[in-house]
């Protein structure tokens, strides 16, 4: 069902709505996203013990969502400097 939605929504709409999936799938932490044009930062706060393997998996999930949204030339960076605020910063065309 999500793949069908990706076909009708813009990349920006997908990014803006993506954080809403977090509480459906996780009992810890809070997700948010800030976007300006074709640049966004995804954040998870309140979950300092989020396993590194999961943080890496989230990088792939975010990249996959952007790809399904027809984004090109995706550049995504996992920022792990603050366990109180895990961040994924990205740009696309």
LUMNU-517710 format. One line per 4 residues: number of its first residue (from 1); their letters; for each residue y, x, z of N, C-alpha, C. Coordinates in nm, 4 decimals. Layout:
NUM) A) Y,X,Z,Y,X,Z,Y,X,Z ~ ...
***
This chain:
1) XXXX) -0.1201,0.0827,0.0000,0.0000,0.0000,0.0000,0.1262,0.0869,0.0000 ~ 0.1241,0.1991,0.0747,0.2411,0.2861,0.0784,0.2684,0.3469,-0.0581 ~ 0.1621,0.3833,-0.1307,0.1801,0.4438,-0.2619,0.2532,0.3476,-0.3555 ~ 0.2237,0.2178,-0.3437,0.2914,0.1184,-0.4254,0.4401,0.1111,-0.3886
5) XXXX) 0.4710,0.1190,-0.2593,0.6101,0.1168,-0.2161,0.6861,0.2388,-0.2658 ~ 0.6184,0.3520,-0.2687,0.6828,0.4742,-0.3149,0.7290,0.4616,-0.4602 ~ 0.6603,0.3786,-0.5378,0.6963,0.3629,-0.6788,0.8261,0.2849,-0.6977 ~ 0.8606,0.1984,-0.6030,0.9800,0.1153,-0.6190,1.0984,0.1631,-0.5355
9) XXXX) 1.0730,0.2451,-0.4354,1.1811,0.2947,-0.3503,1.2338,0.4286,-0.4014 ~ 1.3605,0.4530,-0.3798,1.4169,0.5835,-0.4144,1.3703,0.6869,-0.3123 ~ 1.3793,0.8130,-0.3506,1.3450,0.9209,-0.2574,1.4289,0.9098,-0.1312 ~ 1.5573,0.8807,-0.1467,1.6473,0.8707,-0.0321,1.6064,0.7569,0.0611
13) XXXX) 1.5641,0.6430,0.0055,1.5194,0.5300,0.0879,1.3923,0.5657,0.1642 ~ 1.3033,0.6389,0.1004,1.1799,0.6829,0.1665,1.2129,0.7748,0.2834 ~ 1.3022,0.8694,0.2598,1.3422,0.9623,0.3660,1.4063,0.8852,0.4817 ~ 1.4974,0.7953,0.4497,1.5681,0.7203,0.5538,1.4741,0.6363,0.6406
17) XXXX) 1.3636,0.5886,0.5831,1.2715,0.5022,0.6569,1.1532,0.5765,0.7186 ~ 1.1322,0.7015,0.6808,1.0103,0.7733,0.7188,0.9886,0.7861,0.8689 ~ 1.0941,0.8065,0.9458,1.0778,0.8265,1.0898,1.0228,0.7028,1.1600 ~ 1.0337,0.5879,1.0991,0.9866,0.4628,1.1620,0.8345,0.4575,1.1754
21) XXXX) 0.7636,0.5404,1.1020,0.6178,0.5442,1.1137,0.5718,0.6106,1.2431 ~ 0.6533,0.6992,1.2988,0.6127,0.7773,1.4154,0.5608,0.6907,1.5310 ~ 0.6340,0.5909,1.5798,0.5838,0.5152,1.6950,0.4599,0.4307,1.6639 ~ 0.4332,0.4064,1.5372,0.3116,0.3332,1.5007,0.1883,0.4210,1.5131
25) XXXX) 0.2093,0.5516,1.5060,0.0974,0.6454,1.5034,0.0884,0.7351,1.6266 ~ 0.1961,0.7400,1.7067,0.2011,0.8338,1.8183,0.2542,0.7656,1.9445 ~ 0.1995,0.8060,2.0581,0.2453,0.7505,2.1861,0.3437,0.8435,2.2557 ~ 0.3655,0.9624,2.2023,0.4575,1.0590,2.2615,0.5668,1.0955,2.1624
29) XXXX) 0.6845,1.1227,2.2128,0.7934,1.1711,2.1309,0.8666,1.0624,2.0547 ~ 0.9803,1.1027,2.0025,1.0655,1.0146,1.9232,1.1036,1.0884,1.7962 ~ 1.0908,1.0211,1.6831,1.1258,1.0813,1.5548,1.2595,1.0274,1.5065 ~ 1.3302,1.1115,1.4324,1.4557,1.0697,1.3709,1.4753,1.1502,1.2433
33) XXXX) 1.5674,1.1054,1.1608,1.6010,1.1777,1.0381,1.7506,1.1655,1.0152 ~ 1.8100,1.2752,0.9713,1.9491,1.2716,0.9274,1.9499,1.3222,0.7841 ~ 2.0199,1.2492,0.6977,2.0192,1.2823,0.5557,2.1597,1.2792,0.5002 ~ 2.1859,1.3703,0.4109,2.3110,1.3731,0.3366,2.2760,1.4091,0.1933
37) XXXX) 2.2847,1.3127,0.1046,2.2466,1.3368,-0.0343,2.1005,1.3736,-0.0452 ~ 2.0731,1.4871,-0.1052,1.9352,1.5318,-0.1261,1.8988,1.6431,-0.0294 ~ 1.9427,1.6252,0.0932,1.9147,1.7195,0.2009,1.8879,1.6372,0.3272 ~ 1.7836,1.6744,0.4016,1.7512,1.5980,0.5219,1.6900,1.6876,0.6286
41) XXXX) 1.7056,1.6447,0.7533,1.6391,1.7088,0.8655,1.5627,1.6018,0.9417 ~ 1.4325,1.6221,0.9523,1.3453,1.5355,1.0304,1.3298,1.6007,1.1664 ~ 1.3339,1.5217,1.2732,1.3219,1.5768,1.4089,1.2222,1.4964,1.4904 ~ 1.1515,1.5675,1.5783,1.0682,1.5028,1.6804,1.1114,1.5609,1.8138
45) XXXX) 1.1592,1.4735,1.9020,1.2014,1.5145,2.0355,1.1106,1.4497,2.1389 ~ 1.1121,1.5075,2.2596,1.0333,1.4501,2.3684,0.8842,1.4747,2.3584 ~ 0.8446,1.5735,2.2817,0.7023,1.6061,2.2659,0.6882,1.7578,2.2526 ~ 0.7267,1.8327,2.3594,0.7242,1.9794,2.3502,0.5846,2.0374,2.3290
49) XXXX) 0.4810,1.9638,2.3665,0.3443,2.0136,2.3516,0.2815,1.9748,2.2173 ~ 0.3619,1.9277,2.1213,0.3106,1.8943,1.9883,0.2407,2.0172,1.9308 ~ 0.1106,2.0079,1.9033,0.0352,2.1255,1.8586,0.0899,2.1844,1.7282 ~ 0.0846,2.3161,1.7181,0.1357,2.3831,1.5982,0.0630,2.3363,1.4736
53) XXXX) -0.0678,2.3163,1.4824,-0.1414,2.2705,1.3648,-0.0893,2.1350,1.3177 ~ -0.0470,2.0511,1.4117,0.0085,1.9218,1.3730,0.1474,1.9377,1.3121 ~ 0.2252,2.0316,1.3643,0.3579,2.0566,1.3065,0.3444,2.1032,1.1618 ~ 0.2453,2.1881,1.1354,0.2211,2.2330,0.9983,0.1735,2.1178,0.9108
57) XXXX) 0.0893,2.0312,0.9655,0.0427,1.9146,0.8918,0.1599,1.8225,0.8572 ~ 0.2557,1.8086,0.9501,0.3740,1.7265,0.9243,0.4542,1.7828,0.8074 ~ 0.4575,1.9150,0.7946,0.5249,1.9749,0.6791,0.4626,1.9234,0.5500 ~ 0.3307,1.9201,0.5459,0.2607,1.8694,0.4280,0.2840,1.7207,0.4062
61) XXXX) 0.2884,1.6442,0.5149,0.3127,1.4999,0.5046,0.4517,1.4732,0.4470 ~ 0.5520,1.5423,0.4993,0.6897,1.5241,0.4511,0.6990,1.5642,0.3038 ~ 0.6386,1.6776,0.2689,0.6390,1.7227,0.1299,0.5715,1.6184,0.0406 ~ 0.4601,1.5645,0.0871,0.3885,1.4627,0.0096,0.4706,1.3357,-0.0100
65) XXXX) 0.5394,1.2927,0.0930,0.6254,1.1741,0.0808,0.7358,1.1980,-0.0213 ~ 0.7961,1.3146,-0.0156,0.9017,1.3469,-0.1119,0.8465,1.3518,-0.2543 ~ 0.7271,1.4069,-0.2700,0.6637,1.4139,-0.4018,0.6343,1.2746,-0.4552 ~ 0.5794,1.1876,-0.3714,0.5521,1.0503,-0.4142,0.6815,0.9764,-0.4481
69) XXXX) 0.7908,1.0174,-0.3852,0.9208,0.9583,-0.4149,0.9871,1.0199,-0.5365 ~ 0.9124,1.0984,-0.6121,0.9599,1.1603,-0.7365,1.0592,1.2744,-0.7161 ~ 1.0655,1.3304,-0.5969,1.1524,1.4459,-0.5729,1.0951,1.5678,-0.6447 ~ 1.1828,1.6538,-0.6886,1.1438,1.7770,-0.7570,1.2031,1.8963,-0.6822
73) XXXX) 1.1445,2.0123,-0.7043,1.1947,2.1374,-0.6470,1.2177,2.1236,-0.4956 ~ 1.1165,2.0785,-0.4259,1.1249,2.0543,-0.2817,1.1188,2.1864,-0.2063 ~ 1.2127,2.2036,-0.1163,1.2137,2.3202,-0.0272,1.2163,2.2655,0.1144 ~ 1.1138,2.2987,0.1928,1.1004,2.2456,0.3280,1.0737,2.3595,0.4248
77) XXXX) 1.1430,2.3576,0.5367,1.1270,2.4626,0.6374,1.1021,2.3985,0.7733 ~ 0.9977,2.4447,0.8408,0.9685,2.4034,0.9779,1.0478,2.4928,1.0721 ~ 1.1268,2.4307,1.1591,1.2097,2.5056,1.2545,1.1494,2.4850,1.3932 ~ 1.0938,2.5919,1.4503,1.0192,2.5829,1.5760,1.0883,2.6549,1.6915
81) XXXX) 1.2177,2.6714,1.6854,1.2878,2.7489,1.7872,1.3093,2.6732,1.9178 ~ 1.3012,2.5410,1.9162,1.3275,2.4598,2.0352,1.2175,2.3555,2.0531 ~ 1.1229,2.3775,2.1465,1.0144,2.2819,2.1669,1.0619,2.1415,2.2073 ~ 1.1841,2.1304,2.2525,1.2374,1.9979,2.2856,1.2844,1.9245,2.1603
85) XXXX) 1.2909,1.9968,2.0472,1.3391,1.9367,1.9233,1.2765,2.0081,1.8035 ~ 1.1541,1.9650,1.7668,1.0889,2.0203,1.6486,1.1613,1.9654,1.5272 ~ 1.1883,2.0514,1.4285,1.2643,2.0057,1.3109,1.2018,2.0559,1.1817 ~ 1.2169,1.9731,1.0794,1.1770,2.0064,0.9429,1.2999,1.9825,0.8566
89) XXXX) 1.3535,2.0890,0.7996,1.4742,2.0793,0.7193,1.4366,2.0961,0.5730 ~ 1.4869,2.0070,0.4875,1.4483,2.0154,0.3477,1.5562,1.9746,0.2506 ~ 1.5372,2.0231,0.1277,1.6221,1.9849,0.0152,1.5316,1.9527,-0.1023 ~ 1.5859,1.8803,-0.1985,1.5100,1.8438,-0.3187,1.6082,1.8086,-0.4305
93) X) 1.5531,1.7943,-0.5480,1.6326,1.7531,-0.6641,1.5845,1.6182,-0.7117
***
